[in-house]
Protein backbone atom coordinates (compact mmCIF):
# COMPACT_ATOMS: atom_id res chain seq x y z
CA UNK A 1 0.00 0.00 0.00
CA UNK A 2 1.40 3.40 -0.97
CA UNK A 3 0.72 6.97 0.03
CA UNK A 4 -1.98 7.49 -2.59
CA UNK A 5 -4.03 4.59 -1.23
CA UNK A 6 -3.60 5.82 2.35
CA UNK A 7 -4.88 9.26 1.36
CA UNK A 8 -7.96 7.78 -0.27
CA UNK A 9 -8.61 5.49 2.72
CA UNK A 10 -8.41 8.53 4.98
CA UNK A 11 -10.94 10.28 2.74
CA UNK A 12 -13.31 7.32 3.09
CA UNK A 13 -12.88 7.33 6.87
CA UNK A 14 -13.82 11.02 6.97
CA UNK A 15 -16.74 11.03 4.54
CA UNK A 16 -18.66 7.90 5.56
CA UNK A 17 -19.42 9.01 9.16
CA UNK A 18 -20.45 12.42 7.81
CA UNK A 19 -22.76 10.77 5.28
CA UNK A 20 -24.35 8.55 7.91
CA UNK A 21 -24.84 11.45 10.30
CA UNK A 22 -26.29 13.80 7.68
CA UNK A 23 -28.68 11.09 6.43
CA UNK A 24 -30.04 10.30 9.89
CA UNK A 25 -33.16 12.47 9.53
CA UNK A 26 -33.76 11.80 5.81
CA UNK A 27 -37.16 10.49 4.79
CA UNK A 28 -36.81 7.16 3.03
CA UNK A 29 -39.12 5.90 0.25
CA UNK A 30 -42.14 3.88 1.32
CA UNK A 31 -41.29 0.30 2.22
CA UNK A 32 -37.59 1.04 2.71
CA UNK A 33 -35.91 0.70 6.10
CA UNK A 34 -33.06 2.68 7.65
CA UNK A 35 -31.27 -0.58 8.43
CA UNK A 36 -31.12 -1.46 4.73
CA UNK A 37 -29.92 2.01 3.78
CA UNK A 38 -27.09 2.12 6.31
CA UNK A 39 -26.19 -1.48 5.57
CA UNK A 40 -25.70 -0.62 1.90
CA UNK A 41 -23.63 2.44 2.85
CA UNK A 42 -21.34 0.26 4.96
CA UNK A 43 -21.14 -2.34 2.20
CA UNK A 44 -20.10 0.40 -0.23
CA UNK A 45 -17.47 1.56 2.24
CA UNK A 46 -16.11 -1.99 2.59
CA UNK A 47 -15.75 -2.46 -1.18
CA UNK A 48 -14.12 0.96 -1.58
CA UNK A 49 -11.61 0.12 1.14
CA UNK A 50 -10.87 -3.11 -0.74
CA UNK A 51 -10.32 -1.21 -4.00
CA UNK A 52 -7.81 1.23 -2.53
CA UNK A 53 -6.08 -1.30 -0.27
CA UNK A 54 -5.63 -3.99 -2.93
CA UNK A 55 -2.02 -4.65 -3.92
CA UNK A 56 -2.89 -7.24 -6.56
CA UNK A 57 -4.30 -6.43 -9.99
CA UNK A 58 -6.94 -9.18 -9.98
CA UNK A 59 -8.02 -8.35 -6.43
CA UNK A 60 -8.35 -4.72 -7.49
CA UNK A 61 -10.61 -5.81 -10.35
CA UNK A 62 -12.80 -7.91 -8.02
CA UNK A 63 -13.44 -4.97 -5.70
CA UNK A 64 -13.66 -2.71 -8.75
CA UNK A 65 -16.80 -4.61 -9.78
CA UNK A 66 -18.12 -5.48 -6.31
CA UNK A 67 -18.54 -1.82 -5.39
CA UNK A 68 -21.18 -1.49 -8.12
CA UNK A 69 -23.59 -3.85 -6.34
CA UNK A 70 -24.38 -1.87 -3.16
CA UNK A 71 -24.34 1.42 -5.10
CA UNK A 72 -26.85 -0.02 -7.59
CA UNK A 73 -29.26 -0.86 -4.77
CA UNK A 74 -28.68 2.50 -3.08
CA UNK A 75 -29.71 4.33 -6.24
CA UNK A 76 -32.44 1.89 -7.29
CA UNK A 77 -34.15 1.47 -3.91
CA UNK A 78 -33.53 4.73 -2.08
CA UNK A 79 -33.29 7.31 -4.87
CA UNK A 80 -35.76 9.82 -6.23
CA UNK A 81 -38.01 9.74 -9.32
CA UNK A 82 -36.89 7.35 -12.09
CA UNK A 83 -34.33 5.90 -9.71
CA UNK A 84 -34.51 2.40 -11.19
CA UNK A 85 -33.80 3.72 -14.68
CA UNK A 86 -30.79 5.68 -13.40
CA UNK A 87 -29.54 2.66 -11.43
CA UNK A 88 -29.69 0.33 -14.44
CA UNK A 89 -27.92 2.83 -16.69
CA UNK A 90 -25.22 3.40 -14.06
CA UNK A 91 -24.68 -0.33 -13.59
CA UNK A 92 -24.53 -1.15 -17.32
CA UNK A 93 -22.13 1.65 -18.23
CA UNK A 94 -19.84 0.85 -15.30
CA UNK A 95 -19.98 -2.87 -16.01
CA UNK A 96 -18.90 -2.25 -19.61
CA UNK A 97 -15.77 -0.49 -18.36
CA UNK A 98 -15.13 -3.41 -16.01
CA UNK A 99 -15.37 -5.94 -18.84
CA UNK A 100 -12.79 -4.00 -20.85
CA UNK A 101 -10.53 -4.03 -17.82
CA UNK A 102 -11.07 -7.77 -17.32
CA UNK A 103 -9.91 -8.40 -20.89
CA UNK A 104 -6.77 -6.37 -20.19
CA UNK A 105 -6.11 -8.22 -16.91
CA UNK A 106 -6.51 -11.63 -18.60
CA UNK A 107 -4.18 -10.56 -21.41
CA UNK A 108 -1.64 -9.34 -18.87
CA UNK A 109 -1.82 -12.70 -17.07
CA UNK A 110 -1.38 -14.67 -20.31
CA UNK A 111 1.64 -12.78 -21.60
CA UNK A 112 3.38 -12.34 -18.25
CA UNK A 113 3.05 -15.95 -17.10
CA UNK A 114 2.41 -14.91 -13.51
CA UNK A 115 -0.54 -15.98 -11.40
CA UNK A 116 -0.56 -12.67 -9.58
CA UNK A 117 1.04 -9.34 -10.29
CA UNK A 118 1.50 -7.02 -7.32
CA UNK A 119 0.78 -3.39 -7.97
CA UNK A 120 3.98 -1.34 -8.30
CA UNK A 121 4.41 1.99 -6.62
CA UNK A 122 3.07 4.91 -8.59
CA UNK A 123 5.39 7.72 -9.48
CA UNK A 124 7.16 9.48 -12.31
CA UNK A 125 9.88 6.80 -12.41
CA UNK A 126 7.53 4.04 -13.45
CA UNK A 127 8.64 0.47 -13.86
CA UNK A 128 8.86 -1.06 -17.26
CA UNK A 129 6.05 -3.00 -18.85
CA UNK A 130 6.17 -6.79 -18.53
CA UNK A 131 8.02 -8.57 -21.31
CA UNK A 132 6.09 -9.27 -24.51
CA UNK A 133 3.10 -7.39 -23.21
CA UNK A 134 1.15 -6.38 -26.33
CA UNK A 135 -0.39 -2.98 -26.77
CA UNK A 136 -3.88 -4.53 -26.53
CA UNK A 137 -3.25 -5.43 -22.88
CA UNK A 138 -2.01 -1.95 -22.15
CA UNK A 139 -4.88 -0.20 -23.87
CA UNK A 140 -7.41 -2.52 -22.20
CA UNK A 141 -6.54 -1.42 -18.67
CA UNK A 142 -6.13 2.20 -19.73
CA UNK A 143 -9.46 2.22 -21.55
CA UNK A 144 -11.24 0.79 -18.51
CA UNK A 145 -9.98 3.59 -16.30
CA UNK A 146 -10.74 6.11 -19.02
CA UNK A 147 -14.31 4.80 -19.26
CA UNK A 148 -14.73 5.19 -15.50
CA UNK A 149 -13.27 8.67 -15.51
CA UNK A 150 -15.70 11.58 -15.74
CA UNK A 151 -13.55 13.72 -18.02
CA UNK A 152 -14.71 12.14 -21.29
CA UNK A 153 -16.36 14.48 -23.76
CA UNK A 154 -18.81 11.85 -25.04
CA UNK A 155 -22.27 13.36 -24.76
CA UNK A 156 -24.11 10.47 -23.13
CA UNK A 157 -21.62 9.87 -20.32
CA UNK A 158 -21.68 13.32 -18.60
CA UNK A 159 -25.47 13.26 -18.71
CA UNK A 160 -25.43 9.76 -17.19
CA UNK A 161 -23.12 10.89 -14.40
CA UNK A 162 -25.34 13.86 -13.62
CA UNK A 163 -28.49 11.73 -13.74
CA UNK A 164 -27.27 9.10 -11.31
CA UNK A 165 -26.17 11.76 -8.80
CA UNK A 166 -29.42 13.70 -9.01
CA UNK A 167 -31.74 10.70 -8.80
CA UNK A 168 -29.83 8.80 -6.15
CA UNK A 169 -30.13 9.49 -2.40
CA UNK A 170 -27.95 12.23 -0.95
CA UNK A 171 -25.75 9.77 0.93
CA UNK A 172 -25.06 7.77 -2.22
CA UNK A 173 -24.38 10.96 -4.17
CA UNK A 174 -21.81 12.11 -1.63
CA UNK A 175 -19.97 8.78 -1.85
CA UNK A 176 -20.18 8.86 -5.64
CA UNK A 177 -18.65 12.29 -6.10
CA UNK A 178 -16.46 12.13 -3.01
CA UNK A 179 -14.82 8.71 -3.31
CA UNK A 180 -16.19 6.29 -5.90
CA UNK A 181 -15.42 8.51 -8.90
CA UNK A 182 -11.81 8.69 -7.72
CA UNK A 183 -11.31 4.99 -8.50
CA UNK A 184 -10.73 5.85 -12.16
CA UNK A 185 -7.96 8.37 -11.55
CA UNK A 186 -6.54 6.16 -8.81
CA UNK A 187 -6.36 3.33 -11.35
CA UNK A 188 -4.36 5.57 -13.69
CA UNK A 189 -1.85 6.46 -10.96
CA UNK A 190 -1.63 3.05 -9.31
CA UNK A 191 -1.75 0.64 -12.25
CA UNK A 192 -1.79 2.08 -15.77
CA UNK A 193 1.23 4.37 -15.50
CA UNK A 194 3.54 2.03 -13.51
CA UNK A 195 2.65 -1.13 -15.45
CA UNK A 196 2.46 0.42 -18.92
CA UNK A 197 4.74 3.50 -18.99
CA UNK A 198 5.43 3.33 -22.73
CA UNK A 199 1.77 3.00 -23.69
CA UNK A 200 0.82 5.75 -21.22
CA UNK A 201 3.28 8.16 -22.80
CA UNK A 202 2.15 7.21 -26.28
CA UNK A 203 -1.52 7.84 -25.42
CA UNK A 204 -0.83 10.93 -23.31
CA UNK A 205 -1.52 13.47 -26.12
CA UNK A 206 -4.92 11.90 -26.77
CA UNK A 207 -5.80 11.85 -23.06
CA UNK A 208 -4.73 15.47 -22.65
CA UNK A 209 -6.86 16.58 -25.60
CA UNK A 210 -9.88 14.65 -24.32
CA UNK A 211 -9.36 16.12 -20.85
CA UNK A 212 -9.38 19.67 -22.19
CA UNK A 213 -12.46 18.96 -24.30
CA UNK A 214 -14.18 17.40 -21.28
CA UNK A 215 -13.38 20.44 -19.12
CA UNK A 216 -14.86 22.86 -21.65
CA UNK A 217 -17.87 20.69 -22.52
CA UNK A 218 -18.84 19.97 -18.91
CA UNK A 219 -18.35 23.62 -17.95
CA UNK A 220 -20.68 24.75 -20.74
CA UNK A 221 -23.27 22.23 -19.57
CA UNK A 222 -22.92 23.47 -15.98
CA UNK A 223 -23.51 27.10 -17.01
CA UNK A 224 -26.97 26.29 -18.34
CA UNK A 225 -28.21 24.47 -15.21
CA UNK A 226 -30.76 25.96 -12.84
CA UNK A 227 -30.66 23.05 -10.40
CA UNK A 228 -27.90 23.05 -7.81
CA UNK A 229 -27.45 19.27 -7.79
CA UNK A 230 -27.02 19.14 -11.57
CA UNK A 231 -24.69 22.14 -11.44
CA UNK A 232 -22.46 20.38 -8.89
CA UNK A 233 -22.55 17.19 -10.96
CA UNK A 234 -21.40 18.83 -14.19
CA UNK A 235 -18.72 20.94 -12.52
CA UNK A 236 -17.32 17.82 -10.84
CA UNK A 237 -17.03 16.22 -14.27
CA UNK A 238 -14.96 19.18 -15.44
CA UNK A 239 -12.73 18.86 -12.37
CA UNK A 240 -11.74 15.35 -13.42
CA UNK A 241 -10.31 16.83 -16.58
CA UNK A 242 -7.85 18.85 -14.49
CA UNK A 243 -6.93 15.73 -12.51
CA UNK A 244 -6.23 13.85 -15.74
CA UNK A 245 -4.10 16.73 -17.01
CA UNK A 246 -1.96 16.47 -13.89
CA UNK A 247 -1.64 12.70 -14.10
CA UNK A 248 -0.46 12.69 -17.71
CA UNK A 249 1.98 15.55 -17.23
CA UNK A 250 4.43 12.89 -15.91
CA UNK A 251 6.13 14.90 -13.19
CA UNK A 252 6.37 14.57 -9.43
CA UNK A 253 4.72 17.94 -8.85
CA UNK A 254 1.87 17.09 -11.22
CA UNK A 255 1.24 13.72 -9.53
CA UNK A 256 1.20 15.35 -6.10
CA UNK A 257 -1.14 18.04 -7.38
CA UNK A 258 -3.52 15.45 -8.86
CA UNK A 259 -3.73 13.56 -5.56
CA UNK A 260 -4.30 16.81 -3.66
CA UNK A 261 -6.96 17.78 -6.20
CA UNK A 262 -8.68 14.41 -5.71
CA UNK A 263 -8.87 14.91 -1.94
CA UNK A 264 -9.96 18.55 -2.16
CA UNK A 265 -12.56 17.73 -4.79
CA UNK A 266 -13.90 14.85 -2.73
CA UNK A 267 -14.39 16.99 0.37
CA UNK A 268 -15.70 20.17 -1.27
CA UNK A 269 -18.02 18.45 -3.74
CA UNK A 270 -19.42 16.20 -1.03
CA UNK A 271 -20.14 19.30 1.07
CA UNK A 272 -21.80 21.00 -1.90
CA UNK A 273 -23.93 17.91 -2.57
CA UNK A 274 -25.08 17.85 1.05
CA UNK A 275 -25.75 21.60 1.03
CA UNK A 276 -27.78 21.42 -2.21
CA UNK A 277 -30.16 18.97 -0.55
CA UNK A 278 -30.94 21.36 2.31
Secondary structure, DSSP 8 states (H G I E B T S, - for coil): --HHHHHHHHHHHHHHHHHHHHTTT----TT--HHHHHHHHHHHHHHHHHHHH--BHHHHHHHHHHHHHHHHHHHHHH-STTHHHHHHHHHHHHHHHHHHHHHHHHHHHHHH--S--B----SSS-----TT--HHHHHHHHHHHHHHSS----HHHHHHHHHHHHHS-HHHHHHIIIIITHHHHHHIIIIIHHH-HHHHHHHHHHHHHHHHHHHHHHHHHHHT--SHHHHHHHHHHHHHHHHHHHHTT-SHHHHHHHHHHHHHHHHHHHHHHHHHT-
